[in-house]
Amino acid sequence: MLDLSGRIAVVTGASRGIGYFTALELARAGAHVIACARTVGGLEDLDDSIKALGGSATLVPFDLADMNAIDALGGAIFERWGKLDILVANAGVLGTISPIGHVEAKVFEKVMTVNVTATWRLIRSLDPLLQKSDQGRALILTSSLAHRCKPFWGPYSASKAAVEALARTWANEIERLPLKVISVDPGGTRTAMRAQAYPGEDPETLPHPHEVARVIAGLAGPDMNETGKLYLVREQRFAEYTQP
Ligand code: NAP
């Protein structure tokens, strides 16, 4: 059984969907969860669910577009715990699905800000704290769209390709340290983002986020010793990149 007692975990996008249930699974395993998102109601609902399990959480409502808030998060974690064991960089936005040339500049910029720049700022703010853990684990949520480059998904695809490049670069830089960094592709999951992308799809045909979250939480444990790789949740296996 997954035992994360005494571990401190940051989960972004914890107000709903995959992030909510991943935070819940980490707390169930004994981790103290630092739950981040903008929607206070969603975070409070998570807090109630975690308390009902006998677990504990710290709620940090903020917008990931606020880069100073990301820096402040690192400072606050250092003050209170002096280290961080787990980062689940899960928050993301889809943007619009349309031909590249039709995407509004503000939509493209928002996708890049939330999905890419904020992920880099999280790495920059939290890497020193994760390096203080004897078993640091960073899970960066990606998508098959990073590789598939499907027509009309330009901003989202480009953002996920960038996030995977950040994760791999980070992993290569710290490969001799205990900290492990992987990209995680959850596969199609029954969430608000998926419904936005595929409005005609029957959600019941997709896995519920709690099923996906159980697998993701397992990757934050001591048995996960891979780094710089891509994990496919649906297939429950690591995929090799062609370049080391
Ligand atoms: P979701 O249900 O739409 O949830 C997204 C989460 O991100 C929410 O908690 C949201 O919280 C947070 N978020 C969005 N913008 C934010 C901002 N500006 N500041 C702070 N938090 C923000 O999405 P999901 O389907 O669970 O997706 C989770 C991750 O999995 C994403 O990275 C997504 O790209 C990836 N993924 C999902 C699927 C799928 O089928 N669902 C497939 C492949 C990859 P607030 O709105 O409360 O801020």
Residues whose N, C-alpha, C, O or C-beta is under 5 A from the ligand:
A	BS01	NAP	G13 A14 S15 R16 G17 I18 G19 A37 R38 T39 F62 D63 L64 A65 N90 A91 G92 V93 V114 L141 T142 S143 P186 G187 G188 T189 T191 A192 M193 R194
